[in-house]
Amino acid sequence: MIDLFELYFYEDCPYQDESAELLKLEGRGKMRIISRESGICACAGDLADYYERKGLKIRNYLRDGKAFEPEDSVLEAEGDIKLLFRFWRVSQTFLTIMCAIATETASMVSAGRKANPDLVIATSRKTHPGSRIFELKSIRAGGGDIHRNSLSDSIQISQNHLEVAGELKNLRAMKKIEIEPRTREEAFKYVGMSDIMLLDHLSPKELRGLGPELKKLNPKLELAVGGIKASMIPEYAPFVDIIVISAPYYANPLDFTTKIERI
């Protein structure tokens, strides 16, 4: 399996740190990655594990899902000062992104569950290439769930599948079957074979009428909606079981800084 941190750090420093070499930096140092704003932590433990494999000592780090405030340290490490200078910028950037995803997810979960305490906020496969494992962990750190991790772990019959495959007949599988009907008529036609029905691009008013009719025909059915803006979550939450959204992946990175000192 690819060690993604090796890739990230190699990309930033493929040979040597020219600044550290010019200054002839040697000895030991300590580093603190500090937040300038409130948020929810994600993936600091993964970074800490990598640091330890590289011979650095971890003094402290925040666990996934832990809330932090301005001036809180998210990760503290000590060891070879040249290695700390090599790692700090990529580490800070990585954590600002992952913690932002967790923070945005937590905000969406909070907004949705005020209207529907059982609502699941689930994110899609639209992760950034090379970052999926960490972005999905960040979603869970923020209290969300994963709609689909990959094509290999779930079944979703999309509108494009329906266009190509034609009429569906008696689908059976070990995994849950999710169907995205193109029309109201298809929703009623396929409700019996659906474990989850993804009703994209319907209004809350339409869902309020359609949802109970579908669940009357299939009481075990879970209703999902996607293709909505995060600001509309409270409007949709009362009428569905799951909201599928990609917005947390594109949250603005949080504002962190890093301090390095000699010891």
C-alpha positions as CSV (number, residue, x, y, z in Angstrom):
1,M,0.0,0.0,0.0
2,I,1.2,3.5,-0.8
3,D,2.4,5.5,2.2
4,L,0.7,8.8,1.3
5,F,2.7,10.8,3.8
6,E,5.9,9.7,2.0
7,L,4.4,11.0,-1.2
8,Y,3.3,14.3,0.3
9,F,6.7,15.0,1.9
10,Y,8.7,13.8,-1.1
11,E,6.7,16.2,-3.3
12,D,7.7,19.2,-1.1
13,C,11.3,18.1,-0.5
14,P,12.5,15.6,-3.1
15,Y,16.2,16.2,-2.4
16,Q,17.2,18.4,0.5
17,D,16.0,21.6,2.2
18,E,18.2,24.2,0.7
19,S,17.4,26.8,3.4
20,A,18.3,24.5,6.2
21,E,21.5,23.4,4.4
22,L,22.6,27.0,3.9
23,L,22.0,27.9,7.5
24,K,23.8,24.6,8.6
25,L,20.9,23.8,11.0
26,E,21.8,20.9,13.4
27,G,20.7,19.6,16.7
28,R,17.3,19.1,18.2
29,G,14.2,21.2,18.2
30,K,10.5,21.2,19.2
31,M,7.5,22.1,17.0
32,R,4.0,23.1,17.8
33,I,1.2,23.3,15.2
34,I,-1.3,25.8,16.7
35,S,-4.8,26.8,15.6
36,R,-5.9,30.4,15.3
37,E,-9.6,29.5,15.3
38,S,-12.1,27.0,16.7
39,G,-12.6,23.7,15.1
40,I,-12.8,19.9,15.2
41,C,-9.6,17.8,14.9
42,A,-9.0,15.1,12.4
43,C,-6.1,13.0,11.3
44,A,-3.5,14.5,13.7
45,G,-3.0,10.9,15.0
46,D,-2.2,9.7,11.5
47,L,0.4,12.4,11.2
48,A,1.8,11.6,14.7
49,D,2.2,7.9,13.8
50,Y,4.2,8.9,10.7
51,Y,6.4,11.2,12.7
52,E,7.2,8.4,15.2
53,R,8.2,6.1,12.3
54,K,10.6,8.8,11.2
55,G,12.3,9.0,14.7
56,L,10.5,12.1,16.0
57,K,9.0,12.1,19.5
58,I,5.4,13.1,19.8
59,R,4.7,15.3,22.9
60,N,1.0,15.7,22.3
61,Y,-1.7,15.6,19.7
62,L,-5.5,16.0,19.6
63,R,-7.6,12.9,18.9
64,D,-10.2,12.7,16.1
65,G,-13.4,14.6,17.0
66,K,-11.8,16.7,19.7
67,A,-12.8,20.3,19.7
68,F,-10.2,23.0,19.9
69,E,-10.0,26.8,20.4
70,P,-7.7,29.5,19.3
71,E,-4.1,29.1,20.6
72,D,-4.6,25.3,21.2
73,S,-1.9,23.0,20.0
74,V,-3.1,20.4,17.5
75,L,0.2,18.6,17.3
76,E,3.5,18.9,19.2
77,A,6.7,17.0,18.3
78,E,10.4,17.1,19.0
79,G,13.6,15.7,17.4
80,D,16.0,16.4,14.6
81,I,15.6,20.1,13.8
82,K,16.2,19.7,10.1
83,L,13.5,17.0,9.9
84,L,11.1,19.3,11.7
85,F,11.8,22.1,9.2
86,R,11.2,19.6,6.4
87,F,7.9,18.4,7.8
88,W,6.2,21.5,9.2
89,R,4.7,23.2,6.2
90,V,3.1,20.1,4.6
91,S,2.0,19.0,8.1
92,Q,0.3,22.3,8.8
93,T,-1.4,22.4,5.5
94,F,-2.6,18.8,5.8
95,L,-4.1,19.5,9.2
96,T,-5.8,22.8,8.2
97,I,-7.6,20.9,5.4
98,M,-8.6,17.8,7.4
99,C,-9.7,19.7,10.5
100,A,-11.7,22.0,8.2
101,I,-13.6,19.0,6.7
102,A,-14.3,17.7,10.2
103,T,-15.5,21.2,11.4
104,E,-17.7,21.7,8.4
105,T,-19.2,18.3,8.8
106,A,-20.0,18.9,12.5
107,S,-21.7,22.1,11.5
108,M,-23.9,20.3,9.0
109,V,-24.7,17.5,11.3
110,S,-25.8,20.0,14.0
111,A,-28.0,21.9,11.6
112,G,-29.7,18.8,10.3
113,R,-30.3,17.1,13.6
114,K,-32.1,20.1,15.0
115,A,-34.9,19.3,12.5
116,N,-34.4,15.5,12.4
117,P,-32.5,13.9,15.3
118,D,-32.0,10.7,13.4
119,L,-30.7,12.3,10.2
120,V,-27.5,11.0,8.7
121,I,-25.2,13.4,6.9
122,A,-23.3,11.2,4.4
123,T,-20.6,12.3,2.0
124,S,-20.0,11.1,-1.6
125,R,-17.0,9.7,-3.5
126,K,-16.1,13.2,-4.7
127,T,-12.9,13.3,-2.6
128,H,-9.6,14.8,-3.9
129,P,-7.4,12.3,-5.6
130,G,-4.8,10.9,-3.2
131,S,-6.6,12.1,-0.1
132,R,-9.7,9.9,0.2
133,I,-8.6,7.8,3.2
134,F,-7.9,11.0,5.3
135,E,-10.9,12.9,4.0
136,L,-13.3,10.1,4.9
137,K,-11.8,9.9,8.4
138,S,-12.3,13.6,8.7
139,I,-16.0,13.2,7.9
140,R,-16.4,10.7,10.6
141,A,-14.4,12.9,13.1
142,G,-17.1,15.5,12.5
143,G,-19.9,13.1,13.1
144,G,-20.9,12.4,9.5
145,D,-21.0,9.1,7.7
146,I,-19.8,7.8,4.3
147,H,-22.4,7.4,1.5
148,R,-20.0,5.4,-0.7
149,N,-16.4,4.7,-0.1
150,S,-15.8,3.2,-3.5
151,L,-17.5,1.4,-6.4
152,S,-16.5,-1.9,-4.8
153,D,-18.3,-1.6,-1.5
154,S,-21.8,-0.5,-2.4
155,I,-24.5,-0.7,-5.1
156,Q,-26.0,2.4,-6.5
157,I,-28.2,2.3,-9.7
158,S,-27.9,5.8,-11.0
159,Q,-29.9,7.6,-13.6
160,N,-27.1,6.8,-16.1
161,H,-27.3,3.1,-15.2
162,L,-31.1,3.2,-15.8
163,E,-30.6,4.9,-19.1
164,V,-28.1,2.2,-20.3
165,A,-29.5,-0.9,-18.6
166,G,-33.2,-0.3,-19.3
167,E,-36.0,-1.6,-17.1
168,L,-34.8,-3.4,-13.9
169,K,-36.1,-6.8,-13.0
170,N,-36.0,-8.5,-9.6
171,L,-32.6,-7.2,-8.4
172,R,-31.1,-9.2,-5.5
173,A,-27.7,-8.7,-3.9
174,M,-25.9,-9.3,-0.6
175,K,-25.3,-5.5,-0.3
176,K,-28.0,-2.9,0.1
177,I,-29.4,-1.7,-3.3
178,E,-29.8,2.0,-3.8
179,I,-31.7,3.3,-6.8
180,E,-31.9,6.8,-8.1
181,P,-35.1,7.0,-10.2
182,R,-35.4,9.4,-13.1
183,T,-39.1,10.0,-12.6
184,R,-41.9,9.7,-10.0
185,E,-43.2,6.7,-11.9
186,E,-39.8,4.9,-11.6
187,A,-39.8,5.7,-7.9
188,F,-43.0,3.7,-7.5
189,K,-41.9,1.0,-9.9
190,Y,-38.6,0.3,-8.1
191,V,-39.6,1.0,-4.5
192,G,-40.0,-2.7,-3.6
193,M,-36.5,-3.6,-4.7
194,S,-34.8,-0.6,-3.1
195,D,-33.2,-0.5,0.3
196,I,-32.3,3.2,-0.2
197,M,-33.9,5.5,-2.8
198,L,-31.9,8.6,-3.8
199,L,-34.4,11.3,-4.7
200,D,-32.1,14.0,-6.2
201,H,-33.3,17.4,-7.2
202,L,-36.7,17.3,-5.5
203,S,-38.0,20.2,-3.4
204,P,-38.8,19.7,0.3
205,K,-42.5,20.1,-0.6
206,E,-42.3,17.3,-3.2
207,L,-40.5,15.1,-0.7
208,R,-43.0,15.8,2.0
209,G,-45.7,14.3,-0.3
210,L,-43.8,11.5,-2.0
211,G,-41.8,10.1,0.9
212,P,-44.7,8.8,3.0
213,E,-46.3,7.2,-0.1
214,L,-43.1,5.3,-0.9
215,K,-42.5,4.2,2.7
216,K,-46.1,2.9,2.9
217,L,-45.2,0.6,0.0
218,N,-41.8,-0.4,1.6
219,P,-41.6,0.3,5.3
220,K,-37.9,-0.6,5.4
221,L,-37.0,2.0,2.7
222,E,-34.5,4.7,3.6
223,L,-34.9,8.0,1.7
224,A,-31.9,10.0,0.7
225,V,-31.5,13.3,-1.1
226,G,-28.5,14.8,-2.8
227,G,-27.7,17.7,-5.0
228,I,-28.6,20.3,-2.4
229,K,-26.6,23.2,-0.9
230,A,-25.5,23.0,2.7
231,S,-27.6,26.0,3.6
232,M,-30.7,24.0,2.7
233,I,-30.1,21.0,5.0
234,P,-32.6,22.2,7.7
235,E,-35.3,22.5,5.0
236,Y,-34.8,18.9,3.7
237,A,-33.9,17.2,7.0
238,P,-37.5,16.5,8.2
239,F,-38.4,14.6,5.1
240,V,-35.4,12.2,4.5
241,D,-33.3,9.8,6.4
242,I,-30.0,10.6,4.7
243,I,-28.6,13.8,3.1
244,V,-25.8,13.0,0.6
245,I,-23.4,16.0,0.2
246,S,-19.9,16.7,-1.0
247,A,-19.5,20.2,0.4
248,P,-17.4,19.3,3.4
249,Y,-14.5,18.2,1.1
250,Y,-14.3,21.8,-0.2
251,A,-14.4,23.6,3.1
252,N,-12.0,26.5,3.4
253,P,-8.8,25.4,5.3
254,L,-8.6,26.5,8.9
255,D,-6.0,29.1,10.0
256,F,-3.1,27.4,11.7
257,T,0.5,28.5,12.4
258,T,3.6,26.6,13.4
259,K,6.3,27.4,15.9
260,I,9.8,25.7,15.9
261,E,12.4,26.3,18.6
262,R,15.7,24.8,19.6
263,I,16.0,22.6,22.7
